[in-house]
Each structure stands twice: as C-alpha cells, then as structure tokens.
Amino acid sequence: MKKILSQLAIVIPMTLLTYGCNTAANLADNKTTEQAPFTGVVPIDPAVMKGELSNGIKYLIRRNTKPEKRAEIRLVINAGSVLEDESQLGFAHFAEHMAFNGTEDFKKHEIIEYVNR
C-alpha cells in the first residue's frame, strides 16, 4: 500500500504539471481566448422579480422549489473597501469591526448571535 501511495505521489503531480504546461502553451498560442470587454450590465433572469421599497432598499425575488419549505436571504450592500477612494482606505473595515464592539441596540458581540439566528 505504501508503495502505491508513493508512486501516486509522484505520478499525480507530474500529470498535473504536464497538463498545466500544455494548457498554458495552448492558451498562449490561441488568440481566440480573449474576453470581450465588460459592458457593465449583467442580465437578470426573467424569473426574477425586481423591486424597490419606499426606503430605497432594492430587492430581487426568485421562486425556487428546492429545497422545499426554505427561503434564502442574501444581503448585498453597495459599500465597502472596494468602493473607497484613497482618502477612505481602511474605513469600511474599521467600521465593520466597530459594529461588533456594540451599538445602542446590541451589546458587544450580541449582533453576531442575532444575525446567526
């Protein structure tokens, strides 16, 4: 068994290395692999209902039959370090950590328990 494992430990990396080199060489030679420039518009599935609440929060709803009797919610906030300019670098990360130190409504680390319910 040890002999087989030691042989596999040599054969598998060599196979991956060979495949990787061949793929890289083929990509370098193939000029049709260039991506089209991103236009900034990602199409939405026609099965998705899109809306906006009176407070400005936008939402997307899509019916899924599997898994049964379950709902999934994802919160997307158009904020964070990706949107910071040079004068703001690190502020979003700092604010995120400060939220876990407590607020008027949540004691220290209580917000984590609340969100995980």
Phi, psi and omega in degrees: 000317180297324180294318179296315180297319180291325177292318178296324180296337178267316186292315184298309179299323179295319178297314180297319179297315180297314180298316181298318179294317179296318180295316179297319179295318179295321179294322180294324181280335186266108183277356180275000182274000180293140180275149174288148180297145179288129182271349179091359179239120177255121183294146179259139176305132180299340179282356182267130175265129184244140179201180179218134178281166182297337179272004177095353179287128180266149181220157174230135179232134176222131179283132174231133181271344179235137351290149183291150174056037179223152174231148178237133179237132175236131179257123179241123180245126181279066181205170176128181186297334180295331182264000181284144172265182185304324183283350184247359187310124178094347184294317180299318180294318177298314180297322178300313180292324179295327179299328180281350177275357176115155178223187176297328185262342183230132174287171182309128178066359180293329181297328179296313179297320181296314182292327182282354179293000000 
